[in-house]
Amino acid sequence: MSWRLGPVVFVGWSLFVWGTRLRNIASDGELAGFELVWRTSLAVALFGFALLAGAALIAERFSARVSRTQLRGPIAALAGLTVFTWVLRGISIALADHSAAFVAVHLVLAVVSIGLAAWAWKSLTTKLKNAMMQSARDGDQPGKASDTMPSSTSKFTRASS
């Protein structure tokens, strides 16, 4: 399984969730003032971070000038903001006067979002850690091999020789 699957699924999910949230805000005629500004700002920020992380994933995939280490920043920002937002929103939604169905749906959204954030971060950092360890074993200079991942075939070739 590719290390990219976690980050790609997480970014796609985030775009879906926060794009839907923006659509819901736009269609809610009762929101006004601070509530409208706050909810819109939060959704735009998360949607924007998801776009940034998605652009970084695309750039890393198709450009030799973008490394996996550079991908950590956008994914970390989106993951951190996702966890922070859903922990706070989950608590506030659960404690507010909402129907049980509303609370259940939002707690499921929170759990899935936090789980995907953790998966994306673990996928990315595990791959980077493995590449740095391989680089150290190969005696490469810092800053060179840590930006590129060894292919799986080179690992097996080295082990068999």
C-alpha positions in Angstrom: 0.0 0.0 0.0 1.3 3.4 -0.9 2.3 5.8 1.9 0.2 8.5 0.0 -3.1 6.7 0.6 -3.5 8.1 4.1 -2.8 11.7 3.2 -4.9 11.6 0.0 -7.9 10.1 1.8 -7.6 12.6 4.6 -7.3 15.6 2.3 -10.3 14.3 0.2 -12.4 13.8 3.3 -11.5 17.2 4.6 -12.4 18.9 1.3 -15.7 17.1 1.4 -16.6 17.8 5.0 -15.6 21.5 5.0 -17.0 22.1 1.5 -20.3 20.7 2.7 -20.1 22.9 5.8 -19.5 26.0 3.6 -22.6 25.1 1.5 -24.7 24.6 4.6 -23.6 28.0 6.0 -24.4 29.7 2.7 -27.9 28.1 2.7 -28.7 28.9 6.3 -30.7 32.1 6.2 -30.8 32.4 10.0 -27.1 32.8 10.6 -26.0 36.4 11.0 -23.4 38.6 12.7 -20.7 36.9 14.8 -22.0 33.4 14.3 -21.9 33.7 10.5 -18.4 35.2 10.5 -17.0 32.7 13.0 -18.5 29.6 11.3 -17.6 30.8 7.9 -14.0 31.7 8.9 -13.4 28.3 10.5 -14.8 26.4 7.5 -12.8 28.5 5.1 -9.6 28.0 7.1 -10.0 24.2 7.2 -11.1 24.1 3.5 -8.1 26.3 2.6 -5.6 24.1 4.6 -7.1 21.0 2.8 -6.6 22.7 -0.6 -3.0 23.6 0.4 -2.3 20.0 1.5 -3.9 18.7 -1.7 -1.8 21.0 -3.8 1.4 19.9 -1.9 0.5 16.2 -2.5 0.0 16.8 -6.2 3.3 18.8 -6.4 5.2 16.1 -4.5 3.8 13.5 -6.8 4.6 15.2 -10.1 7.6 17.5 -9.3 11.1 16.4 -8.4 11.6 19.8 -6.7 9.1 19.0 -4.0 10.1 16.5 -1.3 8.2 14.4 1.1 9.8 16.4 3.9 8.2 19.6 2.5 4.8 17.8 2.6 4.9 17.5 6.3 4.0 21.2 7.0 0.7 21.3 5.1 -0.4 17.9 6.3 0.7 18.7 9.9 -1.2 22.0 9.8 -4.4 20.4 8.5 -4.1 17.4 10.9 -3.5 19.6 13.9 -6.3 22.1 13.1 -8.6 19.2 12.3 -8.0 17.5 15.7 -8.2 20.8 17.6 -11.5 21.8 15.8 -13.2 18.5 16.2 -12.3 18.0 19.9 -13.7 21.4 20.7 -16.7 21.1 18.4 -17.4 17.6 19.5 -17.6 18.7 23.1 -19.7 21.8 22.4 -22.1 19.9 20.2 -22.5 17.1 22.7 -23.2 19.5 25.5 -25.5 21.8 23.5 -29.3 21.4 23.1 -29.3 19.3 19.9 -31.2 16.2 18.9 -29.5 12.9 19.5 -29.3 12.3 15.8 -27.5 15.6 15.2 -25.0 14.8 18.0 -24.4 11.3 16.7 -23.7 12.5 13.2 -21.3 15.1 14.3 -19.5 12.8 16.7 -19.1 10.3 13.9 -17.7 13.1 11.7 -15.3 14.0 14.5 -14.1 10.4 15.1 -13.6 9.8 11.3 -11.8 13.1 10.8 -9.5 12.6 13.7 -8.8 9.0 12.7 -8.0 10.1 9.2 -5.7 12.9 10.4 -3.8 10.4 12.6 -3.5 7.9 9.7 -2.3 10.6 7.3 0.3 11.9 9.7 1.5 8.3 10.6 1.8 7.3 7.0 3.9 10.4 6.2 6.1 10.3 9.2 6.7 6.6 9.1 7.9 6.8 5.5 10.2 9.7 6.2 11.6 8.0 9.3 12.3 4.9 7.3 14.0 6.9 4.6 16.2 8.8 7.1 17.2 5.5 8.7 18.1 4.0 5.3 20.1 7.1 4.5 22.0 6.8 7.7 22.8 3.2 7.0 23.9 4.0 3.5 26.2 6.8 4.8 24.5 9.5 2.7 25.0 13.1 3.5 22.3 14.8 5.5 19.8 16.7 3.4 20.2 14.6 0.3 18.7 11.2 0.9 16.2 12.3 3.5 14.4 14.2 0.8 14.0 11.1 -1.4 12.7 7.7 -0.6 14.6 4.6 -1.5 12.7 2.3 -3.8 11.6 -1.0 -2.5 13.6 -2.8 -5.1 16.9 -1.2 -4.0 16.2 -2.3 -0.5 15.8 -5.9 -1.6 18.8 -5.7 -3.9 21.0 -4.5 -1.1 19.8 -7.1 1.3 20.5 -10.0 -1.1 24.0 -8.9 -2.0 
